[in-house]
């Protein structure tokens, strides 16, 4: 496990050494280059990712509209959480916008850990829920801004 693990995951703050030791072997360090597609919308949701260095654009393509960048995930951020919350496929795409180093955790490994060690699992899932809620609030604001801009420039029909 990379030394980066403890230094860059807010998800593990305040966990005991024993709890951290349970998680460490589940993570893999990966690198992505600019414009590299990490996963596509609709693809099987297998991994959750943590940004150590770099940046990722989260893009959503509605059935009846243009591709939207709904979030930019920076250092310390989390993306791909569909794999950890029971979704079979990613609801958005993730594209590396600034090359860097990321940590990857298989969603099934996290689920298995939660079943085997429920106290640790509850703490991790609670923190993950906080990250998701924060992202959804940010996404809501970005979509509203896109809609407002579309209304003002006459392209609202293109956004919704």
N, C-alpha and C positions, 0 to 999 in steps of 0.2 A: 504493500500500500504506500502511495506517495506521501511524503512528509506534508504535502499541501493539504491533506485531509483535515487535520485538526485546525489549521490556520484559517481555513476559508469556508467552513460550513457553519452558518448560524444555526442550522438545523440541530446541531449537536451541543450547542452552548448549554452549560449546566448539567450535562449528562455525566454520570459517574464514569470512572476509568473502565469499569467492567462493561458498562453499556457501550462506550466508545469502542472497546475491544471487540464487541459483538458486531459492530457495524463496519469496522475497517476492512475486513477481508471481502466485503461485498462490493467495494468501489474499485473502478478501473479508471486510470488516467487516459484521456484521449485528446487528440489535437484536431482542430478543424481550420481550414483555410478560408479566406474571404470568398464569398459566394458559394461555398460548399453547402449543399442541402443535407441537413442532419437527419431530418425525417420529413415526409410529405403528409399533407392532410389526407386522412383516410387510410394511411398505412397502419399496419398492426402496431399497437402501442406496446413497446417492449421495455424501453428504458426511460428513466428520469435522469435529467442532467443538471449539473451545478456548474456555474461559471466561476472559474478561478481567475482567469485572465481572458479578455476578449469581450465580444458582444454578439448577440444573436437577435435577429429580427423574427418576430412571430407574425406569420401572415395567415389571413383567413380569406377564403374565396367562397362567398355566398353563392347559392345556385343561380341567383338572378342579378348578380352585380359584379363589379370589378374586384380584383385582388386588393385587400386592405392590409396594411401593416398595422397591427393592433397593439403591438408592444415591442419595446426594445429591452432585452434582458442584459444587464451589465454585471460586472464583477459582484459576486456574492448572491446573484439571482439563481432562480430555479426555473426550469422549463421541462416540458414533456411529462408533466405529472399525471396525464391521462393513464399512464401505465400503472400508477400507484393507487388510483381511485376506482378501479374496476371497469374502465372503458376499454373496449377491445381495439379501438383505433384512435389515432391522434385526431383531434378536432381542428387543428391548425397545422401549418407547416413551420419548420424552423430552419432558417438560413443564416449561416455565419456571416456577420457583417464586419467583424473585426477579428482577425485570426487570434487564436489563443489556446489556452489549456482549459480543459473541462474534466469534470469527474462524472462518471456514468454509473448508475445503479440499476440493476434489473428489477423491474416492478415486482416480479414474482418473488425475488429474493427478499424484498422488503415485506411483502405479504407473509411469507414464511416466517420471517423474524417476528412479525407481530403476533402470529399464532403461537409460536414457541415461547416468546418472551413478552406477554401482553403488557406488562408495566412499561417496558421500554417502547414497545410499539405505540402505546397510547400517547406517550410524550412526543414521539416523532410525528405521528399523524396529526396531533394537535398543532404542532409547529408548521407542518405542511399545509394544514387547513388555513392557518394565518397567512401564509404566502399566497395561497390560491385566492383568498378573499381580497387581499391587497391588489393582486393582479387584476381581478375582475373589476374592482373599483376603478383602476387605471384604464382598463379597456373600455369600460362604460363611458368614461370621460372622453377618451379619444374618439369613440364612435359618435358621441354627441357633437364633438367639435367638427368632425367630418360632415355630419348632417347640417350643422349650422352654416358651415362654409358653403355647402352645396346649395342651401336655400338662398344665401346671399348672392351667389354667382350664377344661379339658375340651373345648377346641375344636380339638385337634390335627387332627382329621379335616377341619376347614375349611381348614387351612393346606397340607395335602399332597394 
